[in-house]
Amino acid sequence: MVSQPHNVEKYQAVIGLAGHVDHGKTALIEALTGIVTARPHEQQLGMTQDLGFAYFKDDNNNTIGVVDVPGHERYLRNMVSGVWHLNVLLLVIAADEGWMPMTTSHLQVAHAMGIEDIVVCINKRDKVTVDQLSVVEDQALDNVMEMTGLLPEIISVSALKHDNIPALRDLLIEAVKANIDRKVLSDVADDQVVAPIMYIDRSFVVNGMGTVLTGTLAQGTLSLGDKVRCFPSNIIGTVRSLQAYHQQYQHLSATCRVAVNVKGFSRKEVGRGHLLTSSTITPPLHSQCIVRINKTADKLKQRKQRHVEVAMGTWHGSALLSYIPNTQLARLTFEKSIPMIFGQRLAMIQKGGCGLQHGAEIVWSTPVMGYPKRRLYQALDNLPALLKPESQREMLLALQGYFETTEVDFESAQGQTYLAPYCFDDSWLADSFMQIQTLLSAGISMASAEIASRLRINEAVIEILMQQLKLQEKVHVSYGKWCLGQGENEDELPPAAQEILQQIRGFGKAGLELNKVTVAGGKSGLDNSAIKNILPLWMIPFISTWAYILI
């Protein structure tokens, strides 16, 4: 039975129907919602080919969206688009046919996407005897438990005769409430604001409004006036209007089917498979990533490099799959760069076929260079089963001593120091400061890039560390390089002075002649007093003596 959740007054939720072709999913949605999701050509064909959408309301006027996914094996990729983020999966099985191959495939994909709340609906119960129905129910229960390790709710109905549909509706509402309640408790425990994530499944133009994008808001919130960014096009727009289930809203939260009217987007710049998120978020765009393969979906006997089709959100494309020995990890190499999100679940489908190869989740998306590979793979392989943003941060602190954050009001924990945009482990920070000073102690000056290369630390991070050491008057900048100890810092000179300094060095021992000086904006006002104001006294001797006397 579904456990009693805490009281959840208002929510948005999405359930998805999956199952073998012609097992009555579309008819079941019509019985539940009164909405026909099949398009005219699909009704003539008798087969759902693309995603269909409907909704119904619970007794407290909360809206539950319903996604109808294709049941035929040729449309497995569209099926992934429909179930990539759901609150509850409704697995439909026809009583007169029982468990079928696509029932297995759909359940595997849903489980690979991390769906743990499953309701099994045996449809067409009017076509079989009580004993036959019992056999189908037992088979379904055994298969779900064997494939996922989960104990599903199970119910039998007849969609065409509207038999037991109210009971199904009540069961779905209870399953949704239990799912949302569990997420609410988790969010309270995390006390962390998450960015909106929505993979676009459709984009179109409405006269007088402009570009409209539809999809499932999987996490976070969207509000009128929000600045949003779309990847991979990397364009920024403003939310002009929000609609869900034929109603206008000023504010919407996950999980919810959403239509977003965005000012600043053109129809040619966005489309199915693109990722919509906050303008403050910049997911890394890479052509490679490391994924952790779900053990439950790993059925291959031989782990050889192979080409696969990857379905992630509503996006899908081809990639080269390479297994990392002695781990549950693999590397995916894509044909072009795509946005990568830590913990994003994906499905790997047989190239040119319909069989699920693996379910997986992204655990690393930046270049591996600079890290001892064995140590990195061990850290990734030992990540907790349930991935959260803090899982990545804890792993990065242990692995490299720091992590980057885009949170505006970020507060570091005890034992950590925040130097925007990075948060550092205090012991790692102290050790790095010591290593830098040791490098420079031999009297050799080094540029930030050289220090970064020697210590195998990101150059942007090194630049932040050097600035901290400079504030402590332990290093200074001379000739574009860092030197140990106190001294004049060239990087603090005005831009005009830095420009002249570069020209002085270009002339070498001969010194700079003022008639050869080029300064942005012209040489007007470049006289003796101006030179003294622009350049510190220690730079004056480098100007050619006779040229200095002339002015």
N, C-alpha and C positions, 0 to 999 in steps of 0.2 A: 504494500500500500504506500501511497505518497505520504511522507511525513508532514505533519502540520507545520506550516511556516509561520514566521512572525507576521504581524499585521503589516501588509503593504497596501497603502491606500491608493496611490496612483502609479501607474507604470505603463510602459510601452513594451510590446513583445512581438516576436516573430516565430512562427512554427513553419516547418516545411514538410511536405508530403513526398515520400519516395517509395519506390517499388517497381515491380515489373510492368511492362507495357500491357495495357488493357486489363489491369486489375482494379480499375474504377476510381483512380485518384481524383480525376476531374469531376466525376459525378459526386464523389464524397464531399468535395469542396462546395459544390452547388447546394448539397443538402445541408451543410454546416452554415453557409454564409448567404445563400440565395444568389450568388454571383457565378456566372459562367466564365471561367478563365480561358477556355479554348477559343482561339480565333476561328473565323469562318472556314479558312482552308484546313485548319487542324480538325474541325468538326467533320468536314467532308472526308478527310483522310482517316479519321478515327484514332489519331495519335498526336500527343503533345510533342512539339518539336523544340520549343523555347520556353523560357520561364513565364509562368502565369501568376497573377497576383489577385488576392481577395482579402477580406477581413471580416471579423465579427467582434461583438462587444460582450464583455462579461456583465454580471448583474450590477456592478458599480460603475458602468459606462467606460471601463478601460478598454482600449482597442488592442486586439490581437491580430497581427498581420498573418497572412497565409501565403506561402510560396508553393506553386505547383511546378514540379520539375519533370523533365522528360523521362519516360521509362525505357525507351529503346536504347540499346547499347551504342548506337551511332551518336547519341547526344549526351554521352557521359560527361564531356567537358562542360556542357550547359548545366548538367546536374550539379557539378562542383560549384558553379557560379551561384546556384540556388541554395546550397546548404553550407557555404563556407562559414557563415556565422548565424546560428539559430539559437533560440532558447530551448526548443523542444523539437525532436524529430518524430513525425508520425509515419511509421513504416507500414505500408498497406500491402496486404496479401489476400488474393482472391481465394475464397474457401474451396471453390471447385477446381483450382489448379495447384494450390499449395505453394510452397517455397520454390522459387525459380532462380536461374543463374543471375539475372539482374537484381534480384532481391539481395543476393550476396554482395554483388558489386556496389550497390547503393549503400548498404550498411557499412561496408568496408570504407567507402569514401567518407561517409558521415563520421565514422569513428576516427578516421585519419584527421578530420577537421576538428576533432576535440569535442564532439557532441556527446554528452553523457546522460542526457535526459531523453529517454526513448519510450514512446508509446506504440505498441503493436496493435494494428487494427485489422481484424479478419473481416473483409468485406464479402458481400454476396452470400451471407449465411443462409439465405432462403433457398439456395440451390443445392444444399447438402443436408444429410441427416445429422442428428445430434452426435452420433458416434464419429462420423466423418469429420465434423467440426472439431471435436475433441482431439482427434489425431493431428489435424492441422495446427491447432493451438499448441499442443505439446511439442511438435516439431519446431515451430517458430520460437518458442521459449528456449528450447535446447540450443538452437542455432545462434540466437542472439547472445546467450550467456557464454557459449563456447568461443564466439568470435570477438566479443568485447569485454567479457568478464562482468557485465552489468546485468542486473535483474530488471527487465522492463515491465511496465504496466501492459496488460493485454485486455482487449475487448473485441466483441464480434458485433457486426451491424449489417444492415442492408441499406445501401445508399439510395437505390432506386425506390424502395418502399418506405424510406424514412424510418426504418425500424431501429430503435435504440440510439438514434442520433443525439437526442438530448443527453443521454448518459455519456456518450463520447465527448460532447461539448463540455460537460462538467469535469470529466477526467482531464481533458486538455487544459482547462482553466486551472485546476489544482496543480498539474505538472508545471505550468508556467509560473504560478505563484511560488512554488517550491524552488524553482530555478532562480527566480529573481531575488527571493529572500536570501538564498545562499550567496549570490553576488553582492547584495547590499551589505551583508555581514563582512564579506571579504574586503569590500571597498572601505568600510569604516575602519577595519583593522589596518589597512594600508595607509589611509589618510593621505591619499595622493591624487592630484588632479591629472587626468589623462587627456591627451589631445583627441579631437574627433578623427575617426577613421571611416571612410566610406569608399568602397570600390564601386565605380560607376558601371551600371549595366545598360543604361540607355541615355542618349542625349538627343535633344531636338530643339527646334526653335518655335516659340509661340509668338504670333504677331502682337506687337505692342508690349511684349515682355522681354523677349530675347532668349538667350540660351537657358534651357532647363535640363537639369541632370537628375537621374533617379538612381537609387541604390539602397542598400541596407546600411544604416548608420550603426556600425558595429561597436563603437565605444565613444565616450565623450559626449559633448553637446554641440548643437548648432543654434545660433540666435541671429535675429535680424541685425544687419550691420556688421556681422563678423567678417574679418578679412580671412579669406581662404586661399590655399595654394593647390594647384593641380600638377601632378607628376605623371609622366616624365616631361611634359611640356614646360613645367616650372613657371607657370603664369599665375598671377595673383588677381583675385577679384573680390567683390563684396556681395554678401548674401542680401539679395533684394527681397525675396519672399520665401516662405517655407510652407509646404503642404504635406499633409499625411492623411491618407484615407479620405480624400476629398474635403478636407477641412484646412483652413489657414491657421498657422501658429506663429507666435513670436519666438518660441523657444522649444526645442525638441531634444530629447535625450535618448541614448541607446537603450535597448535595441529597437529599431524602428525602421519601417519602410518610409523613405523620404523622397520628395521632389523638391529640388533646390533651384531657385531662379537666381543666377549669379550675374551681376553686372561686371563687365570687363572680360568675359570669356566669349570667344566666338565658337560656333559649332565646329569649325574645322580644326580647332585646337584641342578639343576634348572628345573622348569617345569611350566605348566599352573597354574595360580593363584598366582605365586610368584611375589613379588614386587621388582622392580629395581629402585634405586635412587642413589644419590651421596654418596661416601664413608664417607663424613663428617657428614652425617645425620644418626641418629640412632632412628628410630621411636620406641616408647615403644612397647614391646612384652607382651601382657597380654591376659588372658583368659576371662576377663570381661570388659565391657565398658557400659557407659550410653549414650543412644541415644535420640535425640529429634525427635519425630514422626511428620511427615508432616500431618497437619490437613486435607488437601484435600484428603489424602489417608486413613484416619481413619474412616472406615465404620462399625467396629465391635460394636455391642450393648453391649456385655458383655466383660469386660476387665479381663479375667482370665489368670493365668499363663499357658503357653502352649509351646510346642516345635515347632520351625519353622526352615525353611531352609533360610540361609542368603546368598545373592549374593552381593559381593563387588568387584568391578573391574571384573577381570576374575576368581576370587576365589569364591567358594561357599562351605558351610558346614552347619552342624546343630548347633542349639543353643537353650537354654532355655530362653524364653521371659517372663520377670516379669515387670508388670506395676507399676509405682510409683504413688500412689494416689494423686489426685488433681493437677496433672501436665500433660504436654504433653511429659513426659519423661518415659523411660523404661530401664531396665537393661537387657543386653544380656550376657549369660554365655555360652562360647564355650567349646568344648571338649578339645582343646589345645590352647596354646598361639599363637596369630597371630599379625602382625604389625598393630598398630592403628594410624591413622592420624586424627588430629582435623579437623572437617568439612567434612570428607570423607562420601560420600553418599552411602547408601546401600538399598537393597530391601529385605523384609521379605516375603517369599513365604510359602504357606500352606505346612506343613510337608507331604511329599508323594503325594502332589497334584500339582495344577498349578495356584491356585488363589493367587493374590497379597494380602497379609495381611496388610502390611504397607510399606511406604517409610520413610526413616529416615536418620539422619546424626549424626556422632559421636561427642559428646560434652565433654566427660570425659573418660579417659582411665587409670588413675592411681588409686591405692587403695583409698577408701573413708575414711579409718581410719585417725584420727587426725583432721577431719573437722566436725563441727556441721552439721549433715545431712540436717536439715531443711534449714539452711542458704545456703548450697551448692546447694540443689535442686532449691531454689528460684533464685540463681544466674544463674544457667544453664537454667532455664525456661524463664528467662528474657533476654537471649542473643538476639542480633539483628537478624532479619529474614535472612539477607545475611551475612553468616559467612566468616570472613577473618582472617588471622593470628593475626592481631591486636585485633580482637574481643576476642580471647583467652587470650592475654596478658592483656588487660584491665580488663577482668573478674578475672584473677588470682591476679592482683594487688589489686583489691577491696576485693577479698576473703581471700588471704593469705599474701599479702604484697610484693610478689616477683614472678618472673618467670625465667625460665631457657632458655638460648638461645645458639645456636651453631654457630651463625654468627661470623665470624672472625673479621670483622671491625664494630662490633656493637657500636652504639652511643646512650647513654641514653638520654631521653627527660628531660625537665626542671622538677625539683622536684623528680628526680630519680638518683640513684647512681649505677654504674655498677661495680661489683666485680666478675670477671669471675668465673664461667659461669653464674652468676645470676645478674638480674637487680632488684634493690630494690626501693620501695617507701621510700622517705626520712623520712617521719613522722613515718612510720612503723619501719624503721631502728633505729631511735632515741629511740622510745618506747621499742624496743627489747633490745637495749643496757642497758637501765635503768632497765628493768626486770631482766636481767642477773646479773647486779651488786647488785640488791636487793636480789637475791637468794643467792649470795656469801657473803653478808654483815654480816651474822650471824657467820662468821668464819668457815663455813663448806665448804670444798673443794669438787668439783664434777667433774666427767668425762663428756665429751661432750655428751655421750649417755644419761646420767641422766638429764642434762640440757635440752636436746631435748625432753625427755619424760615429764619433768615438764612443759615446755612451749608449748608442742605439736607443735614443729617445726621440720622439716626435719633435721636429724643429720648432713648431709653434709652442710646444710646452717648454722647450729650452729657452725660448725668447722670454717667456713669462718668468722663469726661474732667474734668468740673468737680470731682469729688471728688478727683481726682489733683492738680489745681491747688490745691485747698484744703489738701491735705497739704503741698504745697510753700510754703504761706502766700502764694500769689500772688493768691488771691481769697477772699472771704468772703460769707456769706449774711446779708442784712438785708432785713426786710420781705418775705421770700419770694423775693427776687431776688438775683442774683449781682452783687457789686461788686468792683472791682479793688483789690488791696492787702490788707493784714492787717486784722483786726477780729474782733469777737465773731461767732460763728456760731450763728444761731438754731436751725439744724437739730440742734445738739448739746444743746439744752436738754432737761430731762426732759419727758415728755408733759404733766404737769400745768402746767408753766411755759408750754409752747407753747399750751395751751388758754387760760390766763389772758391771755397775750399777744394772742391773737386777739380776746378780749373787750375788752381795753384799746384796741385800734385801732378796734373798733366804736363806742366811745364818743367817739372823737375828742379834741378839746381839753378837753372837760369832765372828762376823767379817769374812771377806773373807781371806782365806789363798791362797797365790799366787800360791802355787803348785797345787791348785785345780781350778785355772782359766782356762777357755776354751775360746779361741778367734778364730774367723774364720780366717783361714790362718796359724794357729799355734802360739806358744808362742815365736818364735825367736824374739829377740830384745825387749822382755818385761822385762826391767830392771827398776831401780829406776828412771832414767831420763825419760824413756818412760812413766812410770806411771804418773809422774808429768806433762808431756806434754799432756797426754790423759785426765786425770781427773782434774777438778778444785780443788782448795785447800779444799773447803768445803766437798769434798767426801773422802779425804785421811783418816780422823779419822775412817771411817767405815772399813778400812782394818785392820785385826788382827795385833796388835803391834809387836809381835815377828816375824811375817812373813815379816813385813815392814823392820825390822832391819836386817833380813837375807839378804835382797837384797842391 
